[in-house]
């Protein structure tokens, strides 16, 4: 199983190197481990995150693409759909099948057709439009809804910090 996953990940990496996608870059954390990727997401234009360079680690299970990877920001980021430890919480990263909590349709959850590109594009979309209905970071979601100015200030600090890390 791991060898199939490894071949698929090598192909996706090669495709991304040959045809880079606007908005992010990806590579391996360690050349000897195809299952751990380093991703830099550029804050999308016309969003609060514009101008930021946010680093994340994408860790793939050995049974990829049957199970989703985990994505964890290593850059500080303030967002309703990112846990305080940096883990990203979006539907397509949740295990396939029916949601035990009944919030998501099976069609919104992980499917083996997803690629590194589709995952990162979903995260970029998440930055553009937070889902405050089922937040990972309740405090950020509350601020997003009730104190938008405070939310903007925190995001601006994260963007500045990410620029300083370059």
Sine and cosine of phi, psi and omega as CSV:
sin_phi,cos_phi,sin_psi,cos_psi,sin_omega,cos_omega
0.00,0.00,-0.72,0.70,-0.03,-1.00
-0.87,0.49,-0.55,0.83,-0.03,-1.00
-0.94,0.33,-0.59,0.81,0.07,-1.00
-0.90,0.44,-0.71,0.70,0.01,-1.00
-0.87,0.48,-0.69,0.73,-0.02,-1.00
-0.89,0.46,-0.68,0.73,0.03,-1.00
-0.90,0.44,-0.67,0.74,0.01,-1.00
-0.90,0.43,-0.69,0.72,0.01,-1.00
-0.91,0.42,-0.63,0.78,0.05,-1.00
-0.88,0.47,-0.65,0.76,0.01,-1.00
-0.91,0.42,-0.70,0.71,-0.01,-1.00
-0.90,0.44,-0.62,0.78,0.03,-1.00
-0.91,0.42,-0.71,0.70,0.01,-1.00
-0.87,0.49,-0.70,0.71,0.02,-1.00
-0.87,0.49,-0.68,0.73,0.00,-1.00
-0.92,0.39,-0.56,0.83,0.03,-1.00
-0.94,0.34,-0.63,0.77,0.00,-1.00
-0.96,0.29,-0.64,0.77,-0.05,-1.00
-0.79,-0.61,0.98,0.21,-0.02,-1.00
-0.86,0.51,0.51,-0.86,-0.02,-1.00
-0.95,-0.30,0.71,-0.70,0.03,-1.00
-0.86,0.51,0.65,-0.76,0.11,-0.99
0.97,-0.23,-0.25,0.97,0.03,-1.00
-0.32,-0.95,0.30,-0.95,0.15,-0.99
-0.74,-0.68,0.45,-0.89,-0.05,-1.00
-0.60,-0.80,0.52,-0.85,0.06,-1.00
-0.29,-0.96,-0.02,-1.00,-0.01,-1.00
-1.00,0.05,0.57,-0.82,0.09,-1.00
-0.92,0.40,-0.68,0.74,-0.02,-1.00
-0.67,-0.74,0.81,-0.58,-0.06,-1.00
-0.81,0.59,-0.36,0.93,-0.03,-1.00
-1.00,-0.05,0.06,1.00,-0.04,-1.00
-0.72,-0.69,0.99,-0.14,-0.03,-1.00
-0.94,0.33,-0.22,0.98,-0.08,-1.00
-1.00,0.02,-0.02,1.00,0.03,-1.00
-0.75,-0.66,0.90,-0.44,-0.06,-1.00
-0.92,-0.38,0.52,-0.85,0.12,-0.99
-0.97,-0.26,0.79,-0.62,-0.05,-1.00
-0.82,-0.58,0.69,-0.72,0.14,-0.99
-0.90,-0.44,0.85,-0.53,0.01,-1.00
-0.97,-0.26,0.79,-0.62,0.02,-1.00
-1.00,0.01,0.78,-0.62,-0.01,-1.00
-0.80,0.60,0.81,-0.59,-0.08,-1.00
-0.89,0.45,0.61,-0.79,0.03,-1.00
-0.85,0.53,0.49,-0.87,0.04,-1.00
0.87,0.49,0.48,0.88,0.12,-0.99
-0.79,-0.62,0.17,-0.99,0.05,-1.00
-0.90,0.44,-0.37,0.93,-0.08,-1.00
-1.00,-0.03,0.00,1.00,-0.04,-1.00
-0.81,0.59,0.70,-0.71,0.03,-1.00
1.00,0.01,-0.16,0.99,-0.01,-1.00
-1.00,0.06,0.42,-0.91,0.07,-1.00
-0.82,-0.58,0.98,-0.18,-0.14,-0.99
-0.97,-0.26,0.85,-0.53,-0.02,-1.00
-1.00,-0.03,0.57,-0.82,0.02,-1.00
-0.55,-0.83,0.36,-0.93,0.10,-1.00
-0.93,-0.38,0.77,-0.64,0.05,-1.00
-0.94,-0.35,0.89,-0.46,-0.03,-1.00
-0.94,-0.35,0.83,-0.56,-0.06,-1.00
-0.98,-0.18,0.66,-0.76,0.08,-1.00
-0.97,0.24,0.33,-0.94,-0.01,-1.00
-0.92,0.38,-0.31,0.95,0.02,-1.00
-0.98,-0.19,0.35,0.94,0.11,-0.99
-0.87,0.50,0.66,-0.75,0.16,0.99
-1.00,-0.08,0.23,0.97,0.02,-1.00
-0.95,0.33,-0.44,0.90,0.07,-1.00
-0.83,-0.56,0.48,-0.88,-0.05,-1.00
-0.98,0.18,0.39,-0.92,0.14,-0.99
-0.97,0.23,0.15,-0.99,0.19,-0.98
-0.95,-0.30,0.52,-0.85,0.03,-1.00
-0.80,-0.60,0.77,-0.63,-0.04,-1.00
-0.70,-0.71,0.86,-0.51,0.07,-1.00
-0.93,0.37,0.70,-0.72,0.12,-0.99
-0.98,-0.17,-0.29,0.96,0.13,-0.99
-0.99,0.11,0.51,-0.86,0.07,-1.00
-0.92,0.39,0.73,-0.69,0.02,-1.00
-0.54,-0.84,0.68,-0.73,-0.02,-1.00
-0.93,-0.36,0.93,-0.37,-0.09,-1.00
-0.34,-0.94,0.63,-0.78,0.00,-1.00
-0.86,0.51,-0.43,0.90,-0.07,-1.00
-0.97,-0.26,0.35,0.94,0.06,-1.00
-0.79,-0.61,0.86,-0.51,0.04,-1.00
-0.87,0.49,0.36,-0.93,-0.03,-1.00
-0.88,0.48,-0.38,0.92,0.05,-1.00
-1.00,0.07,0.02,1.00,0.06,-1.00
0.98,-0.19,-0.18,0.98,-0.01,-1.00
-0.92,0.40,0.71,-0.70,-0.01,-1.00
-1.00,0.07,0.70,-0.72,0.01,-1.00
-0.85,-0.52,1.00,-0.09,0.12,-0.99
-0.72,-0.69,0.45,-0.90,-0.11,-0.99
-0.78,0.62,-0.70,0.72,-0.11,-0.99
-0.93,0.37,-0.18,0.98,0.06,-1.00
-1.00,-0.09,0.02,1.00,0.03,-1.00
-1.00,0.03,0.56,-0.83,-0.06,-1.00
-0.77,0.63,0.50,-0.86,-0.03,-1.00
-0.90,0.43,0.33,-0.94,0.06,-1.00
0.98,-0.19,-0.22,-0.98,-0.05,-1.00
-0.96,0.27,0.57,-0.82,0.04,-1.00
-0.97,0.22,0.85,-0.52,0.00,-1.00
-0.88,0.47,-0.40,0.92,-0.01,-1.00
-1.00,-0.05,-0.13,0.99,0.05,-1.00
0.97,0.24,0.22,0.98,-0.02,-1.00
-1.00,0.08,-0.54,0.84,-0.12,-0.99
-0.88,-0.47,0.54,-0.84,0.13,-0.99
-0.98,0.20,0.47,-0.88,0.04,-1.00
-0.83,0.55,-0.56,0.83,-0.02,-1.00
-0.93,0.36,-0.27,0.96,0.02,-1.00
-1.00,-0.01,-0.23,0.97,-0.09,-1.00
-1.00,0.00,-0.06,-1.00,-0.07,-1.00
-0.83,0.56,0.68,-0.73,0.15,-0.99
-0.69,-0.72,0.59,-0.81,-0.05,-1.00
-0.86,0.51,-0.23,0.97,0.02,-1.00
-0.97,0.25,-0.26,0.97,0.00,-1.00
-0.92,0.40,0.56,-0.83,0.02,-1.00
-0.84,-0.55,0.12,-0.99,0.08,-1.00
-0.82,0.57,-0.69,0.72,-0.01,-1.00
-0.87,0.50,-0.75,0.66,-0.04,-1.00
-0.91,0.41,-0.54,0.84,0.03,-1.00
-0.92,0.40,-0.77,0.64,-0.05,-1.00
-0.91,0.41,-0.62,0.79,0.05,-1.00
-0.90,0.45,-0.56,0.83,0.08,-1.00
-0.92,0.40,-0.62,0.79,0.03,-1.00
-0.92,0.38,-0.65,0.76,0.05,-1.00
-0.88,0.47,-0.67,0.74,0.05,-1.00
-0.89,0.46,-0.64,0.77,0.04,-1.00
-0.87,0.49,-0.63,0.78,0.03,-1.00
-0.90,0.44,-0.59,0.80,-0.01,-1.00
-0.94,0.33,-0.60,0.80,-0.04,-1.00
-0.62,-0.79,1.00,-0.02,0.00,-1.00
-0.86,0.51,0.54,-0.84,0.11,-0.99
-0.98,-0.22,0.98,-0.22,-0.04,-1.00
-1.00,-0.04,0.12,0.99,0.03,-1.00
-0.97,0.24,-0.62,0.79,0.03,-1.00
-0.74,-0.68,0.96,0.27,-0.11,-0.99
-0.97,0.24,0.50,-0.86,0.15,-0.99
-1.00,0.05,-0.56,0.83,0.02,-1.00
-0.91,-0.40,1.00,-0.09,-0.09,-1.00
-0.87,0.49,-0.64,0.77,-0.01,-1.00
-0.89,0.46,-0.70,0.71,0.02,-1.00
-0.90,0.43,-0.64,0.77,0.01,-1.00
-0.90,0.43,-0.67,0.74,0.00,-1.00
-0.90,0.44,-0.68,0.73,0.02,-1.00
-0.91,0.42,-0.66,0.75,0.03,-1.00
-0.84,0.55,-0.66,0.75,-0.03,-1.00
-0.98,0.19,-0.68,0.73,-0.22,-0.98
-0.96,-0.29,-0.46,0.89,-0.05,-1.00
-0.70,-0.71,0.92,0.39,-0.11,-0.99
-0.83,0.56,-0.59,0.81,-0.01,-1.00
-0.89,0.45,-0.68,0.73,0.05,-1.00
-0.89,0.46,-0.68,0.73,0.01,-1.00
-0.85,0.52,-0.74,0.67,-0.02,-1.00
-0.86,0.51,-0.66,0.75,0.00,-1.00
-0.88,0.47,-0.71,0.71,-0.02,-1.00
-0.90,0.43,-0.67,0.75,0.01,-1.00
-0.90,0.43,-0.67,0.74,0.02,-1.00
-0.85,0.52,-0.65,0.76,0.05,-1.00
-0.88,0.47,-0.67,0.74,0.01,-1.00
-0.90,0.44,-0.65,0.76,0.00,-1.00
-0.90,0.44,-0.74,0.67,0.01,-1.00
-0.86,0.51,-0.71,0.70,-0.01,-1.00
-0.87,0.50,-0.66,0.75,-0.03,-1.00
-0.92,0.40,-0.53,0.85,0.02,-1.00
-0.95,0.31,-0.57,0.82,0.00,-1.00
-0.94,0.35,-0.42,0.91,-0.05,-1.00
-0.98,0.21,-0.18,0.98,-0.04,-1.00
-0.91,0.41,0.00,0.00,0.00,0.00
